Amino acid sequence: EQEQKYLKALQAAESYEIRDGKLRITCGAEVLIFVAKQE
């Protein structure tokens, strides 16, 4: 279920921004924020 919500949000993405090492995807009222894993 979580994967389906994630994929649906990506398909509905209205905009994205990469800043300070973070990927921010806006889709309606939801915002997904991805941070690179530190090695």
VMD Tcl script that builds the backbone (N, CA, C; Angstrom):
set m [mol new atoms 117]
animate dup $m
set s [atomselect $m all]
$s set {name element resname resid chain x y z} {
  {N N GLU 1 A 0.830 -1.203 0.000}
  {CA C GLU 1 A 0.000 0.000 0.000}
  {C C GLU 1 A 0.872 1.264 0.000}
  {N N GLN 2 A 1.921 1.280 0.791}
  {CA C GLN 2 A 2.803 2.449 0.855}
  {C C GLN 2 A 3.474 2.682 -0.496}
  {N N GLU 3 A 3.891 1.602 -1.140}
  {CA C GLU 3 A 4.541 1.734 -2.449}
  {C C GLU 3 A 3.576 2.314 -3.477}
  {N N GLN 4 A 2.324 1.885 -3.442}
  {CA C GLN 4 A 1.329 2.398 -4.384}
  {C C GLN 4 A 1.080 3.886 -4.174}
  {N N LYS 5 A 1.023 4.311 -2.918}
  {CA C LYS 5 A 0.848 5.740 -2.619}
  {C C LYS 5 A 2.042 6.544 -3.126}
  {N N TYR 6 A 3.223 5.991 -2.945}
  {CA C TYR 6 A 4.453 6.646 -3.399}
  {C C TYR 6 A 4.439 6.814 -4.920}
  {N N LEU 7 A 4.126 5.744 -5.636}
  {CA C LEU 7 A 4.104 5.799 -7.099}
  {C C LEU 7 A 3.024 6.747 -7.605}
  {N N LYS 8 A 1.878 6.748 -6.965}
  {CA C LYS 8 A 0.792 7.649 -7.350}
  {C C LYS 8 A 1.206 9.109 -7.139}
  {N N ALA 9 A 1.876 9.383 -6.036}
  {CA C ALA 9 A 2.337 10.744 -5.755}
  {C C ALA 9 A 3.363 11.190 -6.792}
  {N N LEU 10 A 4.253 10.301 -7.204}
  {CA C LEU 10 A 5.248 10.649 -8.223}
  {C C LEU 10 A 4.581 10.969 -9.555}
  {N N GLN 11 A 3.564 10.213 -9.911}
  {CA C GLN 11 A 2.855 10.455 -11.167}
  {C C GLN 11 A 2.106 11.779 -11.136}
  {N N ALA 12 A 1.680 12.204 -9.960}
  {CA C ALA 12 A 0.910 13.444 -9.818}
  {C C ALA 12 A 1.807 14.652 -9.557}
  {N N ALA 13 A 3.112 14.452 -9.592}
  {CA C ALA 13 A 4.050 15.531 -9.262}
  {C C ALA 13 A 3.811 16.764 -10.125}
  {N N GLU 14 A 3.725 17.916 -9.464}
  {CA C GLU 14 A 3.520 19.189 -10.153}
  {C C GLU 14 A 4.834 19.933 -10.333}
  {N N SER 15 A 5.759 19.728 -9.396}
  {CA C SER 15 A 7.049 20.400 -9.485}
  {C C SER 15 A 8.057 19.659 -8.620}
  {N N TYR 16 A 9.317 19.969 -8.860}
  {CA C TYR 16 A 10.372 19.414 -8.014}
  {C C TYR 16 A 11.473 20.447 -7.864}
  {N N GLU 17 A 12.265 20.269 -6.814}
  {CA C GLU 17 A 13.359 21.184 -6.530}
  {C C GLU 17 A 14.465 20.395 -5.846}
  {N N ILE 18 A 15.689 20.655 -6.233}
  {CA C ILE 18 A 16.843 20.051 -5.573}
  {C C ILE 18 A 17.620 21.185 -4.928}
  {N N ARG 19 A 17.722 21.113 -3.595}
  {CA C ARG 19 A 18.426 22.167 -2.862}
  {C C ARG 19 A 19.009 21.584 -1.588}
  {N N ASP 20 A 20.217 21.989 -1.273}
  {CA C ASP 20 A 20.898 21.546 -0.048}
  {C C ASP 20 A 20.934 20.024 0.079}
  {N N GLY 21 A 21.117 19.329 -1.046}
  {CA C GLY 21 A 21.210 17.878 -1.015}
  {C C GLY 21 A 19.890 17.165 -0.813}
  {N N LYS 22 A 18.768 17.869 -0.953}
  {CA C LYS 22 A 17.447 17.267 -0.774}
  {C C LYS 22 A 16.632 17.414 -2.052}
  {N N LEU 23 A 15.879 16.366 -2.397}
  {CA C LEU 23 A 14.948 16.405 -3.510}
  {C C LEU 23 A 13.558 16.596 -2.922}
  {N N ARG 24 A 12.884 17.653 -3.360}
  {CA C ARG 24 A 11.555 17.976 -2.841}
  {C C ARG 24 A 10.571 17.913 -4.005}
  {N N ILE 25 A 9.578 17.018 -3.925}
  {CA C ILE 25 A 8.582 16.843 -4.976}
  {C C ILE 25 A 7.228 17.274 -4.427}
  {N N THR 26 A 6.599 18.224 -5.121}
  {CA C THR 26 A 5.291 18.721 -4.707}
  {C C THR 26 A 4.218 18.090 -5.586}
  {N N CYS 27 A 3.194 17.554 -4.939}
  {CA C CYS 27 A 2.068 16.962 -5.663}
  {C C CYS 27 A 0.793 17.272 -4.885}
  {N N GLY 28 A 0.118 18.335 -5.311}
  {CA C GLY 28 A -1.084 18.769 -4.605}
  {C C GLY 28 A -0.719 19.280 -3.228}
  {N N ALA 29 A -1.426 18.774 -2.222}
  {CA C ALA 29 A -1.181 19.208 -0.847}
  {C C ALA 29 A -0.041 18.423 -0.195}
  {N N GLU 30 A 0.483 17.416 -0.905}
  {CA C GLU 30 A 1.540 16.585 -0.341}
  {C C GLU 30 A 2.903 17.002 -0.872}
  {N N VAL 31 A 3.908 16.849 -0.036}
  {CA C VAL 31 A 5.290 17.132 -0.427}
  {C C VAL 31 A 6.142 15.939 -0.012}
  {N N LEU 32 A 6.881 15.395 -0.977}
  {CA C LEU 32 A 7.813 14.310 -0.686}
  {C C LEU 32 A 9.209 14.907 -0.611}
  {N N ILE 33 A 9.957 14.543 0.410}
  {CA C ILE 33 A 11.316 15.049 0.566}
  {C C ILE 33 A 12.260 13.857 0.701}
  {N N PHE 34 A 13.261 13.826 -0.174}
  {CA C PHE 34 A 14.246 12.758 -0.162}
  {C C PHE 34 A 15.599 13.338 0.201}
  {N N VAL 35 A 16.306 12.631 1.070}
  {CA C VAL 35 A 17.634 13.055 1.504}
  {C C VAL 35 A 18.605 11.926 1.173}
  {N N ALA 36 A 19.737 12.270 0.578}
  {CA C ALA 36 A 20.738 11.264 0.228}
  {C C ALA 36 A 21.282 10.597 1.485}
  {N N LYS 37 A 21.468 9.306 1.402}
  {CA C LYS 37 A 22.023 8.548 2.511}
  {C C LYS 37 A 23.504 8.874 2.657}
  {N N GLN 38 A 23.931 9.128 3.874}
  {CA C GLN 38 A 25.338 9.408 4.152}
  {C C GLN 38 A 26.103 8.094 4.198}
  {N N GLU 39 A 27.226 8.032 3.510}
  {CA C GLU 39 A 28.019 6.791 3.500}
  {C C GLU 39 A 29.171 6.885 4.444}
}
mol reanalyze $m
mol bondsrecalc $m
mol representation Tube
mol addrep $m
